[in-house]
Amino acid sequence: MNCLIVAATPIEIQPFLKSLQEGNTLTASANQIDVLITGIGLLATSYSLQKQIQLKRPDLIIQAGVG
């Protein structure tokens, strides 16, 4: 399963990235996790997300920012 985690800024997703790098995140070997930092605002998010969806076609998208 290809998962995409989306946040506007690196600060919002930093604890998750740290956990992912340390290997503390529960993931099965068949899962692939991509992280997308979109930038602030609706336009930046829409543009970045659309580009990423066209490239990878994720099975699951999670918006993990402060919002």
N, C-alpha and C positions, 0 to 999 in steps of 0.2 A: 504494500500500500504506500502510495506517495502522498505524504502530508505536507501542507504548506502552512507555516505559522507566519502571520502578518502583524506588523506593528509599524507605527508612524516614525518612531525615533529609536535609536539604539538603547537609550536609557530605559525605555519601557520594557524592553525584552531582555535586558542585561542579565537578570537573575536566571532566566531560562537558558540563555546562551552559556553561562558559566556552568550550570548543572549539566547541560548537554556535553560540554567539553570534558567535564570530569567523569562522564559516564554514569551519572546518577539517575538519568532519565530512563523510565521503563519503556524499552522499545524491543520489539521482536526483530530478529535478524532480517526478516523480509521487508521491514518498513524502512522507508527513506524519508528523512525529515529535512525540508528546506525552510530557510528563514528569509523573509522578504521585509526589508526596511523601505517603506514607501515614500516617506516624507510627509509633512503635515498638510492636511486639507483634503477635501473631497476630490479635487481635480488630480492632485499628485497621487492619491491612493488609487483612484480609478485607472489612471494611465499605467502605473506600475503593476497593478494587479492584472490588468488585461494583458499586458506584455508577458507576464509570468505564466498566466493560464495558457496562452498560445504556445509557449515554449515547452512546458512540462505536462500540462493536463493533469493537475493533481486530483487525487480521489477525495481528499478532504482538505478544507480550508478553515483555519481557525484564526479569528481576529483576536489578538492577545494584548492589544495596547490598552492604555488608560481610557481612551475614548471620551 
